[in-house]
Amino acid sequence: MRSALYLVSALAVIALAFWAYRQNYQTQEAIAEVQELHREIGRAHERLSVLRAEWAYLNRPDRLMDLAELNFDRLGLLPLMPEAFGRIDTINFPVPPLSPITDPVEIAHEPGVEFP
């Protein structure tokens, strides 16, 4: 009986060691994957900051004005002037339609009681 208990205990220890060994390598693999994802995110942030800087450089007002003047014959773009913009109070917004009354409420009027 004792030898069977020793054998079962030894097999349990071997099984647990094998499980711990696999978990260790799975954890190391997951950590390596996370580190690679962090590196990719860092590279993406760097690319994004470079693209934002390029976009800001290309959208300088003086550069766009020069391009509009150079390509006036083809595009017909005019420079933006303050007079080109309207005021908000001159816009006619549509009035929303009134919804129909679907559930009318009747008010009982008692004689002698006046409503304000």
C-alpha positions in Angstrom: 0.0 0.0 0.0 2.8 2.3 0.9 4.6 1.7 -2.5 1.4 2.5 -4.4 1.1 5.8 -2.4 4.7 6.6 -3.3 4.1 5.7 -6.9 0.9 7.9 -7.1 2.8 10.8 -5.3 5.7 10.5 -7.7 3.4 10.5 -10.8 1.5 13.5 -9.4 4.8 15.4 -8.9 6.0 14.5 -12.4 2.6 15.6 -13.8 2.7 18.9 -11.9 6.3 19.5 -13.0 5.3 18.9 -16.6 2.4 21.3 -16.2 4.5 23.9 -14.6 7.2 23.5 -17.3 4.5 24.1 -20.0 3.0 27.0 -18.2 6.4 28.6 -17.8 7.1 28.4 -21.6 3.6 29.6 -22.5 4.0 32.6 -20.2 7.4 33.4 -21.7 5.9 33.2 -25.2 3.1 35.5 -24.2 5.5 38.0 -22.7 7.6 38.0 -25.8 4.4 38.5 -27.9 3.4 41.4 -25.7 6.8 43.0 -26.0 6.7 42.7 -29.8 3.3 44.3 -29.8 4.6 47.2 -27.6 7.5 47.7 -30.1 5.0 47.7 -33.0 2.8 50.3 -31.1 5.9 52.4 -30.5 6.8 52.3 -34.2 3.2 53.2 -35.2 3.3 56.2 -32.8 6.6 57.3 -34.4 5.1 57.0 -37.9 2.0 58.8 -36.8 4.0 61.7 -35.4 6.0 62.0 -38.6 2.8 61.9 -40.7 1.2 64.6 -38.5 4.3 66.8 -38.9 4.3 66.3 -42.7 0.6 67.1 -42.8 1.1 70.3 -40.8 4.0 71.2 -43.1 2.0 70.6 -46.3 -1.1 72.5 -45.0 0.7 75.8 -44.2 -1.6 78.6 -45.2 1.1 80.4 -47.2 1.9 77.2 -49.2 -1.7 76.5 -49.9 -2.2 80.1 -51.0 0.7 79.8 -53.4 -0.6 76.6 -54.8 -4.1 78.1 -55.3 -2.5 81.0 -57.2 -0.4 78.7 -59.3 -3.3 76.5 -60.2 -6.0 79.2 -60.5 -6.5 78.5 -64.3 -7.2 74.8 -63.7 -9.0 74.9 -60.4 -10.6 78.3 -60.2 -9.9 78.5 -56.5 -10.3 81.9 -54.9 -8.6 83.0 -51.7 -10.8 82.8 -48.6 -12.0 86.2 -47.5 -14.0 87.1 -44.5 -16.8 88.4 -46.7 -17.2 84.9 -48.2 -18.7 83.6 -45.0 -22.3 84.2 -43.9 -23.7 84.8 -40.5 -25.6 82.1 -38.6 -28.7 84.4 -38.2 -29.2 84.6 -42.0 -29.7 80.8 -42.3 -33.3 79.6 -42.5 -33.5 76.4 -40.6 -36.5 74.2 -41.3 -39.1 74.1 -38.6 -39.7 70.5 -37.3 -43.2 69.3 -38.0 -45.5 69.0 -35.0 -46.3 65.4 -34.0 -50.0 64.5 -33.9 -51.8 64.1 -30.6 -52.3 60.4 -30.2 -53.6 60.1 -26.6 -55.7 63.2 -25.7 -56.4 63.9 -22.1 -59.9 65.1 -21.1 -60.2 67.6 -18.3 -63.4 67.6 -16.3 -64.5 71.1 -15.3 -66.4 71.5 -12.1 -68.9 74.3 -12.0 -67.7 77.2 -9.8 -64.0 76.3 -10.1 -62.0 78.6 -12.3 -58.7 77.8 -13.8 -56.0 80.4 -13.9 
